Amino acid sequence: MNHPDTTSEFFERDKNDTKKIWCNVCMESYIPDLTSQKRHLGKQKHLNNITKKKENIQAYLSFPDFTPLSRASMIWSHLTVMRNLSYNLSDFIGKYFPHMFKDSQAATKTQLYRQKVQKIVNMVLVPYIENICQKYMKNICSLMIDGSRY
């Protein structure tokens, strides 16, 4: 018998029926064998659900609820985390934004310092992204932030 890949990011054992496997993307269970799993992964419904979840997350990460000035700080802080940049870089890059983007009011007024970026990450981004994970990803998301990057 072909056994399913329960280590996949999409699948886990069904909590209600241990003889079945649960797809976290489609929110449905089915008989657990490798053939069924591969068939499910190729279904248009599964692919559409993945696309919808990605679009929802991208829309959420556009920070629609923030002013342009706040959005600039949020995007820089998000980039710092995603690219594993040192928070110290913010002490310098913030001084160059007004010279680099003279036609942008948000860039000329944005002030970035490592302490500000660290606070944005810990007090705004982490809860914001945790909310995304809970709302859209259900049980297939984990979040780790390293606050020691100086």
Z-matrix of the N, CA and C atoms (Angstrom, degrees):
N
C 1 1.471
C 2 1.526 1 109.01
N 3 1.320 2 117.99 1 135.14
C 4 1.459 3 122.80 2 175.88
C 5 1.517 4 109.56 3 -77.83
N 6 1.318 5 116.75 4 126.97
C 7 1.465 6 120.94 5 -179.11
C 8 1.517 7 110.27 6 -94.69
N 9 1.329 8 117.84 7 142.76
C 10 1.464 9 121.07 8 -179.25
C 11 1.516 10 111.55 9 -73.80
N 12 1.310 11 113.66 10 160.14
C 13 1.464 12 120.76 11 177.18
C 14 1.520 13 108.41 12 -90.75
N 15 1.329 14 117.52 13 94.21
C 16 1.465 15 120.54 14 -179.01
C 17 1.517 16 111.56 15 -82.24
N 18 1.340 17 118.10 16 -1.16
C 19 1.454 18 120.78 17 176.63
C 20 1.522 19 111.17 18 -88.92
N 21 1.321 20 117.19 19 -6.33
C 22 1.459 21 121.49 20 179.18
C 23 1.525 22 109.84 21 -60.89
N 24 1.330 23 115.64 22 152.28
C 25 1.465 24 119.95 23 179.78
C 26 1.522 25 112.24 24 -66.64
N 27 1.329 26 118.43 25 -17.37
C 28 1.453 27 121.61 26 -176.74
C 29 1.524 28 114.03 27 -96.07
N 30 1.327 29 117.14 28 -22.20
C 31 1.460 30 120.05 29 -168.50
C 32 1.518 31 113.91 30 -116.03
N 33 1.316 32 113.62 31 150.61
C 34 1.464 33 121.51 32 171.25
C 35 1.525 34 106.62 33 -154.65
N 36 1.299 35 116.26 34 167.00
C 37 1.464 36 119.97 35 176.75
C 38 1.525 37 108.62 36 -66.48
N 39 1.310 38 115.78 37 138.90
C 40 1.464 39 121.26 38 177.62
C 41 1.525 40 108.35 39 -67.80
N 42 1.322 41 115.87 40 126.25
C 43 1.476 42 120.46 41 -178.48
C 44 1.520 43 112.37 42 -71.44
N 45 1.331 44 117.16 43 -26.09
C 46 1.462 45 121.21 44 -178.71
C 47 1.526 46 112.80 45 -88.41
N 48 1.328 47 116.37 46 -25.61
C 49 1.464 48 120.45 47 -178.89
C 50 1.524 49 107.68 48 -142.10
N 51 1.315 50 117.15 49 101.14
C 52 1.471 51 121.48 50 -175.17
C 53 1.521 52 113.02 51 -65.89
N 54 1.323 53 117.75 52 -9.93
C 55 1.463 54 121.05 53 177.71
C 56 1.522 55 111.75 54 -87.89
N 57 1.338 56 116.46 55 -1.71
C 58 1.466 57 120.61 56 -178.50
C 59 1.521 58 110.17 57 -121.40
N 60 1.342 59 114.32 58 166.83
C 61 1.460 60 121.75 59 178.02
C 62 1.528 61 107.97 60 -115.79
N 63 1.335 62 117.00 61 147.47
C 64 1.464 63 123.24 62 -174.86
C 65 1.516 64 109.73 63 -112.08
N 66 1.338 65 117.30 64 132.33
C 67 1.460 66 122.46 65 174.95
C 68 1.528 67 107.51 66 -96.91
N 69 1.333 68 116.90 67 117.35
C 70 1.464 69 121.80 68 -178.86
C 71 1.523 70 112.97 69 -70.10
N 72 1.308 71 117.57 70 -20.05
C 73 1.461 72 121.01 71 -178.90
C 74 1.526 73 110.66 72 -82.80
N 75 1.329 74 116.51 73 -46.04
C 76 1.468 75 121.26 74 -177.06
C 77 1.521 76 112.87 75 -92.18
N 78 1.337 77 116.25 76 -11.42
C 79 1.455 78 122.42 77 -179.31
C 80 1.523 79 111.85 78 57.09
N 81 1.327 80 115.56 79 48.32
C 82 1.459 81 120.24 80 176.64
C 83 1.518 82 109.71 81 -145.62
N 84 1.311 83 115.56 82 160.03
C 85 1.458 84 120.00 83 -179.38
C 86 1.523 85 109.75 84 -115.86
N 87 1.316 86 115.12 85 160.09
C 88 1.456 87 120.66 86 178.25
C 89 1.524 88 109.37 87 -157.84
N 90 1.325 89 116.24 88 171.59
C 91 1.467 90 122.06 89 -177.33
C 92 1.531 91 109.06 90 -65.52
N 93 1.331 92 116.35 91 130.97
C 94 1.469 93 119.93 92 -172.52
C 95 1.535 94 114.98 93 -86.65
N 96 1.296 95 116.02 94 91.79
C 97 1.461 96 119.37 95 166.85
C 98 1.524 97 107.47 96 -139.58
N 99 1.308 98 116.24 97 158.53
C 100 1.461 99 121.64 98 -172.97
C 101 1.530 100 112.02 99 -59.74
N 102 1.318 101 117.17 100 -38.01
C 103 1.465 102 120.89 101 -179.99
C 104 1.527 103 110.52 102 -63.81
N 105 1.330 104 116.80 103 -45.23
C 106 1.476 105 120.48 104 178.83
C 107 1.522 106 110.96 105 -63.84
N 108 1.322 107 115.25 106 -39.77
C 109 1.466 108 119.89 107 -179.61
C 110 1.527 109 110.63 108 -63.64
N 111 1.321 110 117.12 109 -46.61
C 112 1.471 111 120.41 110 179.39
C 113 1.523 112 110.79 111 -63.85
N 114 1.327 113 116.62 112 -40.42
C 115 1.460 114 120.78 113 178.45
C 116 1.525 115 109.90 114 -61.97
N 117 1.333 116 116.43 115 -44.05
C 118 1.462 117 120.72 116 -179.99
C 119 1.525 118 111.46 117 -62.53
N 120 1.331 119 117.10 118 -43.19
C 121 1.472 120 121.04 119 -179.26
C 122 1.521 121 111.82 120 -61.78
N 123 1.330 122 117.40 121 -28.49
C 124 1.457 123 121.31 122 -178.85
C 125 1.516 124 114.64 123 -89.12
N 126 1.332 125 117.19 124 -8.17
C 127 1.467 126 120.38 125 -178.46
C 128 1.526 127 110.67 126 -67.32
N 129 1.317 128 115.56 127 143.45
C 130 1.459 129 121.35 128 -179.90
C 131 1.525 130 111.46 129 -61.25
N 132 1.327 131 117.16 130 -36.63
C 133 1.466 132 121.15 131 -179.97
C 134 1.536 133 109.89 132 -60.09
N 135 1.331 134 117.45 133 -45.29
C 136 1.465 135 121.62 134 -179.79
C 137 1.534 136 110.01 135 -63.38
N 138 1.328 137 116.91 136 -45.76
C 139 1.466 138 121.16 137 -179.91
C 140 1.526 139 111.20 138 -63.79
N 141 1.326 140 117.53 139 -40.04
C 142 1.470 141 121.07 140 177.36
C 143 1.519 142 111.46 141 -64.61
N 144 1.337 143 116.76 142 -40.36
C 145 1.466 144 120.25 143 179.08
C 146 1.525 145 111.45 144 -63.77
N 147 1.329 146 117.04 145 -39.34
C 148 1.469 147 120.41 146 177.00
C 149 1.524 148 109.75 147 -62.82
N 150 1.321 149 117.16 148 -45.49
C 151 1.465 150 121.72 149 179.83
C 152 1.524 151 110.94 150 -60.94
N 153 1.340 152 117.66 151 -44.00
C 154 1.467 153 121.26 152 179.02
C 155 1.523 154 110.96 153 -60.42
N 156 1.317 155 116.80 154 -45.14
C 157 1.467 156 119.70 155 -178.52
C 158 1.520 157 110.53 156 -64.25
N 159 1.337 158 117.47 157 -40.24
C 160 1.466 159 120.32 158 178.08
C 161 1.521 160 110.80 159 -63.74
N 162 1.335 161 117.17 160 -42.55
C 163 1.467 162 120.89 161 179.15
C 164 1.526 163 111.01 162 -63.71
N 165 1.332 164 117.30 163 -41.43
C 166 1.467 165 121.03 164 178.38
C 167 1.522 166 110.80 165 -61.32
N 168 1.315 167 116.70 166 -43.48
C 169 1.465 168 121.28 167 -179.06
C 170 1.527 169 110.23 168 -67.31
N 171 1.338 170 117.46 169 -42.57
C 172 1.464 171 120.20 170 179.11
C 173 1.524 172 110.61 171 -63.87
N 174 1.327 173 117.29 172 -40.10
C 175 1.464 174 120.32 173 177.99
C 176 1.522 175 110.45 174 -64.22
N 177 1.315 176 116.16 175 -39.68
C 178 1.462 177 121.01 176 179.36
C 179 1.524 178 110.48 177 -65.42
N 180 1.332 179 116.76 178 -38.68
C 181 1.461 180 120.82 179 -178.75
C 182 1.527 181 113.36 180 -77.60
N 183 1.324 182 118.45 181 -2.51
C 184 1.465 183 119.78 182 175.19
C 185 1.529 184 110.66 183 -78.62
N 186 1.334 185 117.40 184 -3.18
C 187 1.466 186 124.38 185 177.35
C 188 1.525 187 111.73 186 53.85
N 189 1.341 188 116.95 187 57.24
C 190 1.468 189 119.66 188 -176.71
C 191 1.520 190 114.48 189 -67.26
N 192 1.317 191 117.95 190 -19.40
C 193 1.464 192 120.63 191 -175.46
C 194 1.532 193 113.70 192 -89.08
N 195 1.324 194 118.01 193 5.82
C 196 1.454 195 121.03 194 -174.43
C 197 1.526 196 111.09 195 -112.85
N 198 1.341 197 116.15 196 154.04
C 199 1.459 198 121.61 197 175.63
C 200 1.532 199 108.67 198 -69.55
N 201 1.339 200 118.58 199 161.63
C 202 1.472 201 119.81 200 178.97
C 203 1.529 202 112.89 201 -55.70
N 204 1.324 203 116.41 202 -38.77
C 205 1.461 204 119.75 203 -179.77
C 206 1.532 205 111.06 204 -66.21
N 207 1.322 206 116.94 205 -45.61
C 208 1.459 207 121.10 206 177.43
C 209 1.525 208 110.89 207 -65.87
N 210 1.330 209 115.98 208 -39.19
C 211 1.468 210 120.61 209 -179.57
C 212 1.527 211 110.66 210 -61.20
N 213 1.323 212 117.63 211 -39.63
C 214 1.464 213 121.07 212 178.75
C 215 1.529 214 110.60 213 -61.61
N 216 1.318 215 116.87 214 -44.08
C 217 1.468 216 120.43 215 178.03
C 218 1.518 217 110.95 216 -65.66
N 219 1.337 218 116.60 217 -39.12
C 220 1.466 219 120.77 218 179.24
C 221 1.518 220 111.01 219 -64.76
N 222 1.326 221 116.52 220 -44.31
C 223 1.459 222 119.96 221 -178.51
C 224 1.533 223 110.17 222 -65.10
N 225 1.326 224 117.41 223 -42.60
C 226 1.465 225 119.64 224 177.56
C 227 1.526 226 110.80 225 -62.43
N 228 1.310 227 117.58 226 -42.72
C 229 1.465 228 121.28 227 179.64
C 230 1.527 229 110.66 228 -64.23
N 231 1.331 230 115.43 229 -41.79
C 232 1.468 231 120.11 230 177.69
C 233 1.524 232 110.44 231 -62.36
N 234 1.325 233 117.07 232 -44.30
C 235 1.461 234 121.40 233 178.02
C 236 1.532 235 111.10 234 -61.87
N 237 1.316 236 117.04 235 -39.88
C 238 1.461 237 121.74 236 178.63
C 239 1.525 238 110.85 237 -58.34
N 240 1.324 239 116.07 238 -43.88
C 241 1.464 240 120.32 239 179.52
C 242 1.523 241 110.84 240 -71.00
N 243 1.329 242 116.73 241 -48.55
C 244 1.463 243 120.43 242 -174.75
C 245 1.522 244 112.92 243 -64.42
N 246 1.317 245 117.53 244 -32.72
C 247 1.474 246 121.15 245 -178.41
C 248 1.527 247 112.29 246 -100.65
N 249 1.333 248 115.44 247 8.14
C 250 1.466 249 121.41 248 177.08
C 251 1.530 250 111.60 249 54.72
N 252 1.337 251 115.25 250 43.60
C 253 1.463 252 121.01 251 179.06
C 254 1.522 253 109.79 252 -83.98
N 255 1.291 254 116.13 253 154.80
C 256 1.458 255 120.76 254 176.34
C 257 1.527 256 109.37 255 -72.47
N 258 1.321 257 116.24 256 139.85
C 259 1.460 258 119.55 257 175.28
C 260 1.526 259 110.86 258 -62.06
N 261 1.329 260 117.67 259 -27.56
C 262 1.466 261 121.56 260 179.35
C 263 1.527 262 112.04 261 -59.20
N 264 1.319 263 117.31 262 -29.40
C 265 1.461 264 121.04 263 179.03
C 266 1.527 265 111.01 264 -57.96
N 267 1.315 266 116.44 265 -31.23
C 268 1.468 267 120.92 266 -178.91
C 269 1.522 268 111.98 267 -63.68
N 270 1.333 269 117.29 268 -30.29
C 271 1.464 270 120.10 269 178.17
C 272 1.526 271 111.34 270 -61.15
N 273 1.323 272 116.74 271 -28.93
C 274 1.464 273 120.83 272 -176.10
C 275 1.518 274 112.83 273 -101.01
N 276 1.312 275 117.07 274 -43.57
C 277 1.469 276 119.96 275 -174.43
C 278 1.524 277 111.62 276 -64.92
N 279 1.340 278 116.12 277 -35.02
C 280 1.465 279 119.59 278 179.36
C 281 1.511 280 112.79 279 -60.26
N 282 1.330 281 117.33 280 -30.50
C 283 1.466 282 121.48 281 179.00
C 284 1.520 283 111.81 282 -73.67
N 285 1.330 284 116.94 283 -23.70
C 286 1.461 285 121.06 284 -177.62
C 287 1.530 286 113.32 285 -90.86
N 288 1.332 287 118.17 286 -21.43
C 289 1.465 288 120.49 287 -179.14
C 290 1.527 289 113.33 288 -53.52
N 291 1.337 290 120.44 289 -45.85
C 292 1.463 291 119.69 290 -179.71
C 293 1.536 292 112.59 291 -61.08
N 294 1.314 293 117.40 292 -31.16
C 295 1.471 294 120.90 293 179.82
C 296 1.522 295 111.39 294 -81.22
N 297 1.328 296 115.64 295 -31.82
C 298 1.464 297 119.92 296 -178.54
C 299 1.530 298 111.92 297 -77.39
N 300 1.323 299 116.68 298 -35.72
C 301 1.463 300 121.53 299 -174.33
C 302 1.523 301 109.99 300 -125.61
N 303 1.322 302 116.67 301 65.19
C 304 1.464 303 121.35 302 -175.61
C 305 1.523 304 113.32 303 -64.18
N 306 1.327 305 117.04 304 -24.46
C 307 1.458 306 120.46 305 -178.74
C 308 1.529 307 113.04 306 -85.68
N 309 1.321 308 117.13 307 -0.61
C 310 1.463 309 120.83 308 -178.59
C 311 1.520 310 110.91 309 -109.43
N 312 1.333 311 116.24 310 118.81
C 313 1.466 312 119.81 311 178.71
C 314 1.520 313 111.06 312 -64.97
N 315 1.340 314 116.50 313 -38.27
C 316 1.467 315 119.81 314 -179.80
C 317 1.524 316 110.36 315 -62.94
N 318 1.330 317 117.15 316 -42.63
C 319 1.471 318 120.17 317 -178.75
C 320 1.522 319 111.52 318 -68.15
N 321 1.328 320 117.36 319 -37.41
C 322 1.461 321 119.11 320 -178.37
C 323 1.529 322 111.94 321 -72.59
N 324 1.337 323 116.61 322 -24.17
C 325 1.466 324 119.65 323 -179.45
C 326 1.530 325 113.43 324 -98.84
N 327 1.329 326 117.18 325 -10.64
C 328 1.462 327 120.26 326 -177.97
C 329 1.515 328 110.59 327 -70.69
N 330 1.304 329 115.47 328 126.25
C 331 1.463 330 121.13 329 176.16
C 332 1.521 331 108.15 330 -116.38
N 333 1.314 332 115.39 331 119.98
C 334 1.459 333 120.32 332 -178.51
C 335 1.517 334 110.24 333 -121.04
N 336 1.294 335 114.79 334 131.80
C 337 1.464 336 121.75 335 174.26
C 338 1.517 337 106.83 336 -138.74
N 339 1.311 338 116.65 337 157.57
C 340 1.464 339 119.45 338 -175.05
C 341 1.522 340 112.33 339 -57.05
N 342 1.341 341 117.79 340 -39.43
C 343 1.459 342 119.56 341 -179.38
C 344 1.533 343 111.31 342 -65.85
N 345 1.327 344 115.88 343 -38.20
C 346 1.463 345 120.21 344 179.41
C 347 1.524 346 110.07 345 -66.21
N 348 1.339 347 116.41 346 -45.04
C 349 1.463 348 120.43 347 179.82
C 350 1.527 349 110.15 348 -62.56
N 351 1.320 350 116.63 349 -43.04
C 352 1.461 351 119.87 350 179.83
C 353 1.534 352 110.71 351 -62.04
N 354 1.324 353 117.33 352 -41.29
C 355 1.464 354 120.27 353 178.26
C 356 1.525 355 111.33 354 -66.62
N 357 1.319 356 117.54 355 -40.13
C 358 1.468 357 120.66 356 177.67
C 359 1.523 358 109.88 357 -61.40
N 360 1.332 359 115.86 358 -44.63
C 361 1.466 360 119.82 359 -179.70
C 362 1.524 361 110.10 360 -61.95
N 363 1.317 362 116.92 361 -51.90
C 364 1.464 363 120.97 362 -173.70
C 365 1.523 364 114.19 363 -73.89
N 366 1.330 365 117.47 364 -34.81
C 367 1.464 366 119.52 365 -172.34
C 368 1.535 367 113.69 366 -102.53
N 369 1.340 368 116.98 367 -17.71
C 370 1.459 369 119.35 368 -178.05
C 371 1.530 370 111.52 369 -119.56
N 372 1.327 371 116.60 370 -56.85
C 373 1.465 372 119.41 371 -175.75
C 374 1.521 373 113.31 372 -64.45
N 375 1.328 374 117.09 373 -45.76
C 376 1.468 375 119.10 374 -177.94
C 377 1.528 376 110.77 375 -59.81
N 378 1.342 377 119.25 376 -52.13
C 379 1.471 378 117.51 377 177.37
C 380 1.531 379 112.94 378 -62.71
N 381 1.328 380 117.02 379 -36.71
C 382 1.460 381 122.31 380 179.65
C 383 1.527 382 110.21 381 -61.69
N 384 1.334 383 116.90 382 -47.41
C 385 1.461 384 121.46 383 -178.45
C 386 1.532 385 110.51 384 -73.02
N 387 1.321 386 117.99 385 -35.40
C 388 1.469 387 119.99 386 174.79
C 389 1.521 388 110.10 387 -59.33
N 390 1.326 389 116.36 388 -39.32
C 391 1.467 390 120.75 389 177.48
C 392 1.528 391 110.81 390 -63.16
N 393 1.331 392 117.08 391 -40.63
C 394 1.465 393 121.15 392 176.48
C 395 1.520 394 109.49 393 -59.93
N 396 1.324 395 115.56 394 -47.78
C 397 1.469 396 120.37 395 -178.00
C 398 1.524 397 110.37 396 -59.21
N 399 1.313 398 117.07 397 -44.84
C 400 1.468 399 120.43 398 -178.66
C 401 1.525 400 111.59 399 -68.94
N 402 1.319 401 116.15 400 -37.80
C 403 1.459 402 120.07 401 -174.75
C 404 1.530 403 112.86 402 -77.22
N 405 1.331 404 116.60 403 -42.40
C 406 1.456 405 119.53 404 -171.57
C 407 1.527 406 114.83 405 -110.72
N 408 1.299 407 117.30 406 -29.19
C 409 1.462 408 119.05 407 -171.66
C 410 1.525 409 113.06 408 -100.45
N 411 1.300 410 117.95 409 -9.80
C 412 1.464 411 123.26 410 -177.38
C 413 1.523 412 110.34 411 51.71
N 414 1.327 413 118.57 412 -114.53
C 415 1.462 414 121.04 413 -172.93
C 416 1.521 415 114.18 414 -100.25
N 417 1.324 416 119.01 415 13.56
C 418 1.461 417 118.56 416 -174.20
C 419 1.520 418 112.99 417 -110.33
N 420 1.300 419 117.55 418 26.95
C 421 1.450 420 120.08 419 -176.20
C 422 1.522 421 110.29 420 -134.10
N 423 1.316 422 115.45 421 141.37
C 424 1.457 423 119.60 422 172.56
C 425 1.520 424 107.62 423 -133.48
N 426 1.313 425 116.10 424 156.91
C 427 1.450 426 121.30 425 -175.43
C 428 1.512 427 109.02 426 -135.68
N 429 1.327 428 115.85 427 129.48
C 430 1.459 429 120.14 428 177.53
C 431 1.517 430 108.22 429 -135.74
N 432 1.307 431 117.01 430 126.56
C 433 1.457 432 122.66 431 179.07
C 434 1.521 433 108.08 432 -121.32
N 435 1.315 434 114.81 433 128.61
C 436 1.463 435 120.38 434 178.26
C 437 1.525 436 107.91 435 -102.78
N 438 1.316 437 116.64 436 109.58
C 439 1.450 438 121.01 437 -177.18
C 440 1.516 439 113.57 438 -87.62
N 441 1.311 440 118.19 439 12.81
C 442 1.468 441 120.12 440 -174.47
C 443 1.530 442 113.17 441 -106.78
N 444 1.336 443 117.58 442 19.12
C 445 1.463 444 120.06 443 -176.85
C 446 1.525 445 111.59 444 -86.88
N 447 1.297 446 116.43 445 84.06
C 448 1.468 447 119.81 446 177.62
C 449 1.464 448 111.59 447 -113.67
